Amino acid sequence: MASAELRDTRRRIKSVQATMKITSAMELIAASRIPKARARVNASKPYTAKLIEVIRNVGTAAGGARHMLLERREVNTIGVVVISADRGLAGAYASSIIRLAESAVIAHRKAGREVRLFVIGKKAQSYFDYRGYHVERAFTGVTDTPGYGDARGIAAIVMDSYAEGRVDAVEAYYTRFDSALTQTPVAFELLPVEPPGAEDDADSMPVAYEFEPEPEEILDRLLPRYVEAIVFNMLLESSASEHSARRRAMKAATDNAEELIRVLSNLANRARQAEITTEISEIVGGAEALSKG
């Protein structure tokens, strides 16, 4: 009959094996989502680049037209957009971007500015709520597979806050997808829009357009689309980064589980060998006692 120590070790082995099946499955799921997320990131960039080109040419034709999204004013209240994750088990992915955003919030408060938080993902929402920060708006259920409609809704709320004067500038914090192994938390000035100029692309020449309607009206329609495209691109990059971080975290967890199973198996084998040795010793001792009797 197995000893209590051996039974406990075998139970631990079964528990770790069950956990390893889960982490291995999650690793495969995350790995299968990375190519699609990466393809969506790459597919969104030409649209944003062409939009910047058109805005540059329309702005040149408009002769420095003014727009509320281009208006730069003294910053007394700043909006901070934080793109995190809805789910955990992705290593330091969510905590890295949250720490970067929180450092900026603390710096703005020390400078005497009021901060309004717009958080995307349950991780950022729960973090800032728990620490007593006022969250202006929270968006959940978005980060796993973001759609353009999600970006449009987020951008509309942020632009309305800027247009109505509730915030004087907006910063966005997201995780840039560099590769499957490298994701970098970055900050981006979302509003006011920095009008693209000729220095942004020295090799390209402005295209001569004939405008209908007037350039000012076209710019009024293009700038909100530009902000939406930027928000969508940030959501896509964050989603691809989240899947990559989760795959690495689950692979590390699976590898650790395999190592732990190996160690526990050795312990179980040594415990079983000790039991066998004890049983043999008892049998030999009993046989000697009988022979003497």
N, C-alpha and C positions, 0 to 999 in steps of 0.2 A: 504494500500500500504506500502511495506517494506521501512524502512528508508535507507539512504545511508550507515550508519554504519553496519546495518544488511546484506545488499546486499554484502558489502565488505567482511564481515566475512564468508558468505556462499561461496563466490568465493574462499577465502583462503582455506576453508575446501575441496572444490572440487580439488583444485590444490594439496594439501597435499595428498589427497586420490589417485590421479593419480601417484604422486611420490612414494607413498607406494607400489602401484602395481608393479612398476618397481624394487624397491629395494627388494621386496619380491621374485620376479621372479629371480633376479640375485643371491639372497641368495640360492634359490633352485638349480639353475644351478651350482653354485660353490660347493654346498654340494654334488651334484651328481658326480662331477669330482674328489673330494678328494679321495674316495676309489681306483679309478683306478690309480691316481697319486701315492698314497701310495704303491700300489701293484707293480708299475713299479720301485719304489725306492728299495723295498725289493728284487725284482727279479734281480736287477743289482748288488747287493752286493756279492753274491756267485761267480759271474764271476770275479769281481775285486779281491776278496780274493784268488781265485785259480790262477789268473794271478800273483799276488804277490808271491805266493808259488813257482810257476814255475820259475819266475825271480830269486828268492833267490837260488834255486837249480842250475839253469844254471850259475848264477854268481859264485857260489862256485866251480862248475866244470871248469869254465873258468879261475879260478885262478886270480881273480882281473882284468879281462879284462877292457880296457878303451873304452868309448863310448862318443860321443859328448854330448849326453843328460845327462851324468853323470859328465861332466866336470864342476868343480867349479872354478870360476875365480873372480878376483877383480871386484866389482860391480860399474861401472861408469854410466851405463844406465840400468834402471829397467823397465820391462813391468808389467803393472797392468791390470788384467782382472777383470771387474766388471759385475756381472750378476744381472740385475734388472728385470724390467717388461716392456711389451709393452703397457699395459693398466693400467689405474688408478682404483680408487674406491676400493682400497685394504688397506685402513688405512695407517699406517706408514711403510708398508712393503718395498716399494722402497726407501723411504727417509732414512731408518735405514741403509741399506747396502751402499747407496751412501755416507752418512756421514762418515761411517767407512772407505771407500775407499779414500774419500777426505782427511781425517785426515792423512792417510798413505802417500798420494801424497805430502801433505804439509811437512811432516816429511822428506821424501826423498829429496825434494828440499832444505830444510834447511841443509841437510847433504851434499849438493853439487852434488847430482845425477840427471841426466836427467831422465824424466819419459815419457814413451810411453803408452798411454791408449788404451786398447781393450775393448770396451763396448758392452754389450749384452742387448738389450731392449731399446725402445724409451725413457723411463724415464731417464736412465743414459745418453743417447746420448744428449737429449735436455738440461739436467742439465749442463753437462760439456761444451757443445757448448756455452750455454748462458753465462757461467762464463769465457769464453776465454781460456779454456784448449784445447790443441791440441789432437784430437782423431785420433789415428793411423788407427783403423778400427772399424766400427760399424756393428753389426749384429742385424737385427730386424725380427719380425715375427717368433721368435724361442721359446720364453719363455712359451707360453701357452701349447703346446704339443710338446716338443722337441723330435727329432729323433736322431738315432745314426749317420746318415749322417750329421746332423747339428754339432754334437760334433766332427766328423772327420774333417769337414771343418775348424772349429775354432781351433782345435788342430794343424792342418797342418800349418796354418798361424803363430801361436805362435811359433811352433817348427822351422819353417823356419827362423823367426826373431832371434831366439836364436842361431841356427846353423850358420847363416851368420854374427853373431856378432853385430847385431843391438841392441840387448839387452843382458845383462850379467846375468840376473836372471828374473824370472817371478813369481809374486804373484797373486793369485786369491782370489776374495772376492765374497762370495755367502751366501745364507741363508740356514742354516742346518735345516732340518725338524725333530724336536724332537717328536712332537705329534700334534694332531689337534689344541691344545690350545697353544703350545709353538714352536716358530721358532726363531733360534738364528743366527744373522749375524756373520760370522766367516771369518778368513783369512787362506789361505793355500799356502804353497810354492810349486808351480807347477814345476818350472824348476830352477836349475838342479834337476833331479830325485834323491831323496834320496834312495840309493840302500837298499832294505830290507835285514836285517840281521837275524841271529838266535835269537837275543834278541826280535824281533818283535813277535815271537810266540815260547815261551820257551817250550811248550808242544809238538811241532811237530819236528820230526827228518827229516833231509834232505833225499830225495828219491834218490836212485842210478839210474841214467839214462844212457842209451847208446845213444850218440848224432850222428845224421846225418841230416844236415851237422855239422860243428864244432860249439862248444858253442858260440864263438864270433859272428858267422853269425846268430845264433838263437836269441841271445841277441839283435842284430841289428834290428831284426824284431819284437821282443817282446816289447821293450821299447816304440816305437811309439804307439803300441796298448795299452800299459799301460796308456800313457798320454791321449789317446782318451777315454779310459774307465773312467779315473778320471774326465775328462771334462764332459762326459755324465752323470756320477753320480751327479756332481754338478748341472747340468742343471735340472735333475729330482728332486733333493731335492729342488731346488729353485722353480720349477713349483708347487710341492706339497705345499710348504710354501705359495706361492702366492694365490693358491685356498683357503687355510685355512684362510689366512688373509682377503681375499675378503668376504668369508662367514661370518666371525665375523663382518666385517665392515658393510655389508649389513643388518645383523641381528640388529646391533645397530641402523642403520638408520631407519629400519622398526619399531623398538620399539619406537624410538623418534617420528616418524610420528604418531604412534598410540596415544602417549601421547599428541602431539600437537593437533590432531583432537579432543581429549577429552576436552582439554582446550578451543579450539575454539567453540566447540559445547555448552559448558557452557556459553561462552560469547554470542553466538547467542540466546540461550534460555533466558538469562537475558535481552538482547536487545528486544526480542519479547515480553517478559512479561512487560517490561517498556512501549512498544508501546500499548499493550492491556490496561494497567492501564491508560495511557494517553487518549486513546479513550473512556474508560468508564467514566473517569472524564469529558471529553468534553460532552458526552451524558447526564450525570447527570446535568452538569451545564446548558446545553441547555434546558433540561426539566424544571429545576427550573425557568429559565428566562421566559419560555412560561407560566408556571403556574402563575407567578406574573403578567405577562402582561394581 
